[in-house]
Amino acid sequence: MDRLIISGNKKLKGSISIHGSKNAALPILVASLLSNQNLTLENIPNVADINNMLKLLEGCGVKIIKNKNSLIINSKNLKNISADYDIVRKMRASVLILGPLLSRFGYCKISLPGGCAIGTRPIDIHLKGLKKLGAKFEIENGFVIGQVSKNLIGNKIKLPSPSVGATENILMAAVMAKGETLIDHAAREPEIVDLGNFLISMGAKIEGLGSNKIYIQGVNNLKATKYKIISDRIVAGTFIILAVMINSKIQVKNFNPNHLKSLIKILKKMGANMDVLNSSIKIYPSKKLKSAKIETAPYPGFPTDLQAQIMSLMSIVNGNSEIKETVFENRFMHVPELNRLGAEINLNKDIAFIKGNKKFKGAQVMASDLRASVSLVLAALCAEGKTTINRVYHLDRGYAEIEKYLGKLGAKIMRQKI
């Protein structure tokens, strides 16, 4: 198990290039199960979740050739269409194999998923949607077993909430179902648009991506393709928030700023000084930063995946801030750890009250989930003294070698194995 030791209050400057999106790459990797052709994927991030997904696919018999940050995938000769607990427990995205395997083989067996402990996140929305397409499910000895009698049949599916995972699972299942499928109340995240564009590049017929109604006309098969995955908007947002916190001139490059409109709006309202360009943002020192009130929401609202990071920023600006978390019911586990570093944050159910004008001071802290862990990194980089962050395997799930990335800006971060 690794930990990070961070010496804070160092002057950071320069530019940082954003790697590929974990949350876009995961469903796209799973969608490769739909085809028996060679698929070339570019801009694959080197993070733990991706490596676990590749292990899962290889366990199914998928052939994978790795070339730096690109992959050639072939799912022609699958030998195993089930996913065991050991991998699934580490990564909730494993549940996404349900849709493709049911579509292609009419059968799938997968262990009930794990992932970050940030709420219940039940998979019943996935199962209900896939049932509408003709699948039948049983839960037996901790496994979900799905079967289709003949073919999946297109249908109108109205989701009870805009679930990202359920939208992706149903979308992948529907591309080769017979007839037309409508996903109503669909999630609108850029990662879903990217998945849809990848499927279209293979010959799928999809309309309405980025809206709350997605129309899919089933096709008989999917062809070979070469596709470049979008850059990670959450990683970009994390480093933008860091640049504002350290009050330095930093450029965050190689991503689409349109994917972060809600964050940019809030940061400008707080007084951040930045230039938004076509594929980057330049952050400059700000005169005075002030508090804000935000509420997390599905895209295009403020991302729950940036809630912990902006809480770190709110702890050091002028005035008192509030964050209402509406997406996950257990996503404030970073609060006690930020308080250990000198923040003053109080919770009342789903609202965090953050007192500003605090100074972070180095301490021993523990990472509880992916985004919580990076909020501690941001606080530690602004803190007086040395901070030790334990259990950083959470961090490695979504940030590729963060100590090297930030080290290029001048940060003093050392990884230590224990």
N, C-alpha and C positions, 0 to 999 in steps of 0.2 A: 504493500500500500504506500502511495506517495503522499508527500505534503509539500507545500510551497512556503518558502521563507522570503518575505518581502521587506525590503528597507524602504520606508516611505519618504515623502517630501523631497523626491528627486525631481530635477527639472527635466521635463520630457518635451521633445520636439521632433518634427519630421513628418513622414507620411506612412500610412499603413494600408495595405491592399487586402481586400476582403476575400476570403476563400468561398468555395461553393456552399450552397445552402444544404444543411443537414436535413431540414424538414421537407425540402423539395426532393433531395436525392433519395431518401428512404422509400417513398411510394413509387418513384420512377424505377428504382432497382427492383421492387416487388413486381411492377408492371411488366418487367422483362419475362416473367413467367407465362405471360399471355402468348408469346411468340416462340416459334421454333427457328427463327432466323438470327443471324449475327447482329447484335446491337452495340454500337459504340457510344459510350457516355463520357463526356468531358466535364471538367470542373468539379470532380468528385472530391469532397473534403476528407482529409485524413483524421477522422475523429472516431472515438470508440463505438458510437452507435452504428456508424457505417461499417466498421470492421466486423461488428457482431452480425449485421444484416448479411454481409458477404459470407460469413460462416454458415448462417442459416441457409442461404441459397446453395452454397457448395454442398451442404448436407443433404439437400434435395437432389443433387446431381447436376447442378448448373455448372458449366465450364466458364471460368473467369480468367482472363489474361489482363494483368495489371501493367500499365505504362505511366509512371509518375502519377499525375492526377486524372488519368483517363482509364477506362476499362473497356474491354471487349467481352460481351456476355453472350452465351448461347445456352438456351434452355431446351434444346431439341430432345435430349435423352435423359429426362428426369427419371430417377430411380426410387424416390421417396417423396410422398406428398403429405408429409406431416411435419410438425415443428415441436420439438421437445422443450421441456420446462427449462433446462439449463440456459438456453439462449433467450427464450421468450421472457423469462423472469427479469432479464436485464434491460429489456427494451420493449416498450408498449407497442411500437410500430409493427411488431411481428404479426399482430392481428390482421394487418392489411393483406396477408397472403390468402385470407379466406376468399375474397372476391375473385382474384385471378385463377386460383386452383379450382374453385367451383365452376367457373366459366369454362376452363379448358378440359378438366377431367371429371367434373361432376361429383368430386369427393374431396374432402379436406379434413384433417385432424390437427388441432393446434391446442397447446396448453393454454390455460387462462393466463392473460398477459400480466407483466409487471411494469417496471419503469419508475419514474419519480413518484415519491409519496406525497403528491400535492392534491389529493382528492380522490374520490371513488372512481370517477371516469368510467362508468359501466359501459360494456360493449353491447348492451341490449338494443341501442339505436342501430348499430351495425346489423345485428341479427334480424331485427324487424324489417329493415330495408331489403336485405337479401332474401328474406322469406317472401316479400312482395314479388320478387323475380322468380320464385318457384323453388327456392332452397328449403330444406328441412333440417332442423338442428336438434341434437341431443347433447346434454352435458353429463359426462361420465368420468368419474375418477380424476377430476380436475382438468379434463380435456373438453373442448368444443368439437363435436363431430358434425360436419355438414355434408349433405348429399343432395343431388339433383336427379330426378327420375330419368329425364331425357335431356332437354335443353333449358337453359334459363330463358324466360319470356319477358319481354319489355313490359313495363307497367308505370303507372304514375305513383311516385313515392313522395309523400310530404313528411319531411323531418320535423320532429317536435322542437328541435333547436338546431342552429347551424353548426353541427358537429363537423370538424375538419376531417377526422378519421373516417366517420361514416360516409361523408360525401365522397372521399377518395375510394373507399371500399366499393361502394355502389357504382361509382363511375367506372372503375376497372371491370367490375362484373358485367356491366351493361353494354360495353363496347362490342361484345360478340354475342349478346342475347338476341333472340329473334324479335324483330319489330322495334318500336320506339319506346324509350324510357324518358320520363320527366322526373328530375330531382328538384322538388320544390322546397323552398326554405334552405337552399344549399349554402354551404360556407363559401366565402368569396376571397379567401386568402390568395396571395400571389403564388404560393406553393401549389395550390390546386390548379390555378391557371397554367403553371409550368407542367404539371402532370398531364393536364388536358392537351397542351400543345405537343408534348412528347407523344401521346397516343395518336394525335392527328398526324404527326410526322410518320407514323407507322401505317396510316391509312384509316384510322377511326374517323367516324363522322360525329362531330360534337359541336354544338352551338350554345352560346350563352355563358361561356366561361367568364368569371369575374362578376356575374350577376347572381341573384338568388334563385334563378331558374336555369337549369342546365338540361339541354335536350340532347339525347344520344340516339342515333339510328344504328342498330346493330349491323355489323359486317361479318363476313364468313371467316376471314383470317387477317393477320397483321404482317406487314413486311419488314424487311431490314431497314435500319435507320442509323443516322449519326446525329447526336443531339448534345447541346451544351446546356448544362443546368445553371439556373440563376445563382447569383451570389447571395450570401446569407444576410438578410435584412436585420436579423436580431443581433448577429455579431457586429454588423455595421453600427446599429443603434447603441450597442454597449460601448464601443470605442468612441462614438460621438459624445456620449454622456461623460465618459472619462476625460475627454479633451476639455469639456466645459468645466468639469470639477477641478482639473489641475490648472485651468486658466492659462493655457499655452496655445501657441499656433501649431495646429496639427491638421493634416489633410487625410481624410478617410476616403479611399479610392476603390474603384472597381465594383460598384453596386448601383442599383437604381433608386435614387432618392424618392421617386414617386411611391415606393413601397413603405416609406416612413413619414408620410405627411402628418399623421397624428402626433408623432414624436417631435417633428420639426416645429409644428404649431405651438406645442407646449413649451419647448425650450426657448423659442423666440419670445413667448409671453413672459417667461421667467427672466428674460434679459440677455440671453445668449447671443453672442456676436458671431454670425456665420454667413457664408456665401454658399448657396445651393447651386451646383453646376449640373451638367447632364448626367455624369456618372460618378460624381464625387461631391463631398462637402468639405469646405475649408472652415475650420473653427479658429477664431481669434480670441485673444484675451477680452473678457467682458468687464465693464466698469463696476456694475453692481447687479448681483443676481437676487431675485426675490422668490417668494413662496408661490405655490399653486395648489389647486384642487383638481384631481383627476379621477376618472372612473374607468377601469379596464372594461373592454368590450370586444366582441368578435370584430374582425376586420370589416370595414376600415377604421374601427375605433382604436383606442389606445391598447397596444398589445399586452396581455398578461405576462408575456415572456420578457417584457422590459420593466415590469413593475418593481422588482427588487433593485434593479440598477438605478432607476430614477429616485428610489427611496434613499439611496446613498447620497445622491446629489442634494436632495431636499434637506438632508440633515445638516448641511454646511451653508445653505443660503440664508438670506435674511427673512425672518418671519416664520410663521407656522403653516405647514402644509397638511393636506389630507389625501389619502388614496382609498378609494372604495374598490374592493376586488369582487367582481361579479362573475368571473369565469370559473375559478376553482375555489372550493370552500376551505382549503387547507394550505393556502399559499403565502403564509406569513411566517414560515418557520425560520427565516433569516433574521427576524426582528430581534430575538434575544442575542444573537451573535453580533449584529450591528450595535446593539446597546453595550455589549462588552467592549466594543472599540470606541465608545464614547458618545454614541447617538442617544437621543432621548425620544423613544417611540412608544406610544401606548396604543393598545388595541381594544376595540369594542366591536366584537363580532366580525363583520366583514369590512370594517373601516380602520385604517391606521392613521393615527394623529402624530405628526412628526414635528417636533420642536426644532427650529433652525438655529443658526449661529453656533453650532457645536464644532468642536475640534476632535478629530479622530486621533486616538493614541494606540500604538501597537499592543497586541495581546495575542493569546492563543485562542483560536476559534475553530469551529467545526462546520463543514459544509453539509447541508441537508438535502439539497437537490441541485440540479444543473444551474438554474438562473440565480438561486440563492448564493451559490458558491462564487459566481462571478461578481455579485454585488459586494462580497467581502474583499475580493481582489481590488475593486475600485476604491473601497474605503481604505484598504491597507496602503495603496499607492499615495494616498493623501495624508496618511497618518504620520505622527511623530514617532520615530523609533521603528522597531522591528515587529512584524506580525507573522505568526505561523498559522497557516490554513491547513487543517487536517482533512482527510478523506476527499482528496481532489479528483478521485475517479469520477465523481459527478461532473466536474468541470471538463474533464477529457471527453465526455460524451458529446459535447457540442462546440468546443473551442480547440482548434488544432495547435498544439504546442504553444500555448499562450505565453509562456516565459520567453520563447524566442521571438514571437511577434512583438511583444511589448519591450523586450530587450533592445530591439532595433531603435526604439524611441528614446532609450536611455534609462529604462526602468531597471531596478536591481531586484531581480526575481531568481531565486535558486530552487530547483526541484531536488528534493531529498527523499530517498527510498528508506522506509523504516520496516 
